[in-house]
Amino acid sequence: MRGSTLLVALVVLGLALGACSKAVEETVEEAIERQEGVSDVEIDEGGGTLEFSIEDEEGEARVSVGAGELPDGFPFPAVDGAEVAVSTHEDGAYYAQLTFTGGDMEDVLAFYEDFLEREGFEIQRVDVAAGTVSSVELAGYRADAAVAIVIIRQDDIGTVSISWEAS
């Protein structure tokens, strides 16, 4: 998937998020499909979720905002109590942004460290703290994949970003 095509699509989609009527959906789809090499675009809004897919000669990318669930085939579980805010899937690469409140950041961190270890990843860890904000980045490597997990916590609110790509 060409990055510029996806970038244009996401910018146009972002502008349309606030007022996504059927007419807006069709206009945005048509505008993106006019990009060189793009063969198909689908935008679907329903149940508080906005889903978007784009196909070009290099493959297909899917984005879901307000997803609630990880996409089919996502290689990592969501920690208990987390909500999926955004997810993407593109030709062997996955990304998800999860949010959580309450609980202990150490529990969230332990959940993902244990998962990476069980799945055979070599792990590197970086911890940062500044005032009420703390973050941990886990980078995992194995022969067939690389993953980055970033956990950020401020007061009682946290996010988990997961990026996974096949080698």
Steps between C-alpha positions, in 0.01 A plus 500: 500500500646831405541722803398815315171348385420383851602837645272689261219260580543539875516880482181516294338245732602702804335811357180305444480338844286772653221489241503160338169485317450264208562787256827587675606134498439474125681828428802397707507153340491652150773752582733230631424263211620773259851462644738323263501123550207486745242246392244500780408692816230412749389709797243362741365670811289312744464431869750770597770352275637648181666242274704585198678279247705591195638276226773580252735295285716421804224364724231602745504702823224514759447760772237487772433795734298431814554135419417337832672181379836406356493410130484134395844344512646762735799321654464639855220497755363813666574526870190450717296817536651675197287648223616501138494858372671456163627203304660452159603204291707517184677212324654321801521807723266578788453801728263561789448780750335383823384710794458397862407661829564388853710198575876496535741582217730227632223245440456621140876490448530151650216377277685605181848399620369153589323472165814598305712251697249216444496581127880475478590868454832646609397810697658839548344741751523877553334674798437876521330702774433873521270635768168315489574347158679170464567292192657170410602387154543131430671402176473131413690312231486147367584346162157553346380825660577823681271675748499830687272550798484842664309539825436853627330582828401835648313496827216247450495493119721292273558402141664201340627527142590176327680486163575157353662415169597172340867470404 
